[in-house]
Amino acid sequence: MRQHQNKIISPWVLVAGISAVSLVLTLMEENLGELFRYERKAVLQGEIWRLISGHLVHANLAHWLMNMAALAVMGLLFPTVLHGGRAAMLLFSLCLMTALGLMVLFPQLEWFVGLSGVLHGLFAVGALQVMSVESKRGWVLLGLLIFKLTYEQFGAGLPASQSLVGMRVISEAHLVGAVGGMIYWLVSRFFRGQKNNGP
């Protein structure tokens, strides 16, 4: 019983922790001269913490609330993805993969803030994990993700989100984060298979 309770509680401990740290950084950002947001030039000059902190700081409280609500939904949809030490490694990896991917693939993007790229990566990991157990439901989730990404890349974006955030929604981060999540899931599945087939 205790083990089962831990599996339920653990994702919410992680969600609460990320929300608290993110809120503090968001409130501090204006007074610290944009010290935490991702800035490509600053990262290239050695301020590598921005590869992580850029995902945690937000443009304003509405932006923060929107992303934390989405993170809570991830906890409901994919509780096993956000459980335990592997979840921390997943989040850290998605932060790095998204930021580095944007640096390489979209060098014209000078700066960004927000967790949405990582959230799309989490959704991709969750959808693929569900697919390995419930194929039909997993394909539906993955299809919804692909539809959203396609609409953002070739459509008009999401005006309601842009209005709340007060800045352009960085759809490039959504795409890179989702692809990063798929890569993470495939690589981790490969190594788990290697471990299971080992001596």
Stockholm file with secondary structure:
# STOCKHOLM 1.0

chainA/1-199         MRQHQNKIISPWVLVAGISAVSLVLTLMEENLGELFRYERKAVLQGEIWRLISGHLVHANLAHWLMNMAALAVMGLLFPTVLHGGRAAMLLFSLCLMTALGLMVLFPQLEWFVGLSGVLHGLFAVGALQVMSVESKRGWVLLGLLIFKLTYEQFGAGLPASQSLVGMRVISEAHLVGAVGGMIYWLVSRFFRGQKNNGP
#=GR chainA/1-199 SS CHHHHHHHHHHHHHHHHHHHHHHHHHHHHGGGTSCSSEEHHHHHTTCTTHHHHHHHCCSSHHHHHHHHHHHHHHHHHCTTTTSSHHHHHHHHHHHHHHHHHHHHHCTTCCEECCSHHHHHHHHHHHHHHHHTTCHHHHHHHHHHHHHHHHHHHHSCCCHHHHHHHTSCCCHHHHHHHHHHHHHHHHHHHHHHHHHHHCC
#=GC SS_cons         CHHHHHHHHHHHHHHHHHHHHHHHHHHHHGGGTSCSSEEHHHHHTTCTTHHHHHHHCCSSHHHHHHHHHHHHHHHHHCTTTTSSHHHHHHHHHHHHHHHHHHHHHCTTCCEECCSHHHHHHHHHHHHHHHHTTCHHHHHHHHHHHHHHHHHHHHSCCCHHHHHHHTSCCCHHHHHHHHHHHHHHHHHHHHHHHHHHHCC
//
